[in-house]
Amino acid sequence: MRGGRPVRKDHPRLAVCGDLDEACACVGAALAALPRRSSVRDILKAAQQALMFSCGVAAQPGAISRRERARLAEKTRDLEKRMARLSAKLKPAGGFVMPGATQAGAWLHVARTVCRRAERAVVSARLDPALGSFLNRLSSALFLAARWADEGGVRP
């Protein structure tokens, strides 16, 4: 529905919502593959909550409110802080990172790529750039979490 009216299944907003839902499911799969006491679980749970919030923002017709834009900015800042802490614990990346070293890492790479697709869909749908900026930072956070998982940082 858009403003109380049905919208077509190929509406650009629905594409964004579908991508966000898919990314959230992939993060959930990664969480299921991680040990219960993994140090990245809090980042991933925050990512899932942020993805659901983003889906709600994307689903609304018209411009997002100042309050929603401020919440996206807050979520972006929070992600950047978490990324800085996680990045400090990682070895320097040497070359391309190939997914598949661990099951959790592989799911995080899938989530990252779906998040990038959602970011492109936000641009195509001409949604608020704050949503695209948030998704850009989230995909970077998922990349770091995947590296962390693949380096063995998920041990309890």
C-alpha positions as CSV (number, residue, x, y, z in Angstrom):
1,M,0.0,0.0,0.0
2,R,1.2,3.5,-0.7
3,G,-0.7,6.3,1.0
4,G,-3.6,3.9,1.6
5,R,-3.5,2.6,-2.0
6,P,-2.1,-0.7,-3.3
7,V,1.2,-0.5,-5.2
8,R,2.4,-2.9,-7.8
9,K,4.8,-5.7,-6.8
10,D,7.5,-4.2,-9.0
11,H,7.3,-0.8,-7.2
12,P,10.9,0.4,-6.4
13,R,10.1,0.8,-2.7
14,L,9.1,-2.9,-2.5
15,A,12.4,-3.9,-4.2
16,V,14.3,-2.0,-1.5
17,C,12.2,-3.6,1.3
18,G,12.8,-7.0,-0.2
19,D,16.5,-6.5,-0.3
20,L,16.6,-5.3,3.3
21,D,14.5,-8.3,4.4
22,E,16.9,-10.6,2.6
23,A,19.9,-9.0,4.2
24,C,18.4,-9.3,7.6
25,A,17.7,-13.0,7.0
26,C,21.4,-13.5,5.9
27,V,22.6,-11.8,9.1
28,G,20.3,-14.2,11.0
29,A,21.9,-17.2,9.2
30,A,25.3,-15.8,10.2
31,L,24.2,-15.4,13.8
32,A,23.0,-19.1,13.8
33,A,26.4,-20.2,12.6
34,L,28.3,-18.2,15.3
35,P,29.1,-19.5,18.8
36,R,26.7,-18.1,21.4
37,R,29.4,-16.1,23.0
38,S,30.9,-14.6,19.9
39,S,32.1,-11.0,20.2
40,V,30.4,-9.9,17.0
41,R,26.9,-11.0,17.9
42,D,26.1,-7.6,19.4
43,I,27.1,-5.9,16.1
44,L,25.0,-8.3,14.1
45,K,21.9,-8.0,16.3
46,A,22.2,-4.2,16.0
47,A,22.5,-4.6,12.2
48,Q,19.3,-6.7,12.1
49,Q,17.4,-4.1,14.1
50,A,18.7,-1.3,11.9
51,L,17.7,-3.3,8.8
52,M,14.1,-3.6,10.0
53,F,14.0,0.1,10.9
54,S,15.4,0.9,7.4
55,C,12.7,-1.3,5.8
56,G,10.0,0.7,7.7
57,V,11.6,3.9,6.5
58,A,11.8,2.7,2.9
59,A,8.2,1.4,2.9
60,Q,6.7,4.8,3.6
61,P,5.5,7.0,0.8
62,G,7.0,10.5,0.5
63,A,10.0,12.0,2.2
64,I,11.3,10.6,5.5
65,S,10.8,12.7,8.6
66,R,13.6,14.6,10.4
67,R,13.2,12.2,13.3
68,E,13.8,9.2,11.0
69,R,16.7,10.9,9.3
70,A,18.2,11.7,12.7
71,R,17.8,8.0,13.8
72,L,19.5,6.8,10.6
73,A,22.4,9.2,11.3
74,E,22.6,7.9,14.9
75,K,22.6,4.3,13.6
76,T,25.3,5.2,11.1
77,R,27.5,6.8,13.8
78,D,26.9,3.8,16.1
79,L,28.0,1.4,13.3
80,E,31.1,3.5,12.6
81,K,32.1,3.3,16.3
82,R,31.6,-0.4,16.4
83,M,33.5,-0.8,13.1
84,A,36.5,1.2,14.5
85,R,36.7,-1.1,17.5
86,L,36.4,-4.3,15.4
87,S,38.9,-3.0,12.8
88,A,41.5,-2.4,15.4
89,K,41.4,-6.1,16.3
90,L,41.8,-7.3,12.7
91,K,45.1,-8.1,10.9
92,P,45.7,-5.8,7.9
93,A,43.9,-7.1,4.8
94,G,46.2,-8.4,2.2
95,G,44.6,-8.5,-1.2
96,F,41.1,-9.6,-2.0
97,V,39.0,-11.4,0.6
98,M,37.4,-14.5,-0.7
99,P,34.2,-15.6,1.0
100,G,34.0,-19.2,2.3
101,A,36.6,-19.6,5.1
102,T,33.9,-20.1,7.6
103,Q,30.1,-20.6,7.4
104,A,29.4,-17.5,9.4
105,G,31.8,-15.4,7.4
106,A,30.2,-16.7,4.1
107,W,26.8,-15.7,5.3
108,L,28.1,-12.3,6.3
109,H,29.5,-11.8,2.9
110,V,26.1,-12.7,1.4
111,A,24.5,-10.2,3.7
112,R,27.0,-7.6,2.6
113,T,26.3,-8.1,-1.1
114,V,22.6,-8.0,-0.5
115,C,23.1,-4.8,1.5
116,R,25.0,-3.3,-1.4
117,R,22.1,-4.2,-3.8
118,A,19.7,-2.5,-1.4
119,E,21.9,0.6,-1.5
120,R,21.7,0.6,-5.3
121,A,17.9,0.1,-5.1
122,V,17.6,3.1,-2.8
123,V,19.3,5.2,-5.4
124,S,17.1,3.8,-8.2
125,A,13.9,4.4,-6.1
126,R,15.1,8.0,-5.4
127,L,14.8,7.5,-1.7
128,D,16.4,9.7,0.9
129,P,20.3,9.6,0.6
130,A,20.5,9.1,4.4
131,L,19.2,5.6,3.9
132,G,21.8,4.9,1.2
133,S,24.6,6.3,3.4
134,F,23.5,4.1,6.3
135,L,23.4,1.0,4.0
136,N,26.9,1.8,2.7
137,R,28.3,1.9,6.2
138,L,26.3,-1.3,7.2
139,S,27.8,-3.2,4.3
140,S,31.3,-2.1,5.4
141,A,30.5,-3.3,8.9
142,L,29.3,-6.6,7.6
143,F,32.6,-6.9,5.6
144,L,34.6,-6.4,8.8
145,A,32.4,-8.9,10.7
146,A,33.0,-11.4,8.0
147,R,36.7,-10.9,8.2
148,W,36.6,-11.2,11.9
149,A,34.6,-14.5,11.6
150,D,37.0,-15.8,9.0
151,E,40.1,-15.0,11.1
152,G,38.7,-17.0,14.0
153,G,37.6,-14.1,16.1
154,V,34.3,-15.8,16.7
155,R,35.6,-18.3,19.2
156,P,33.9,-18.0,22.6
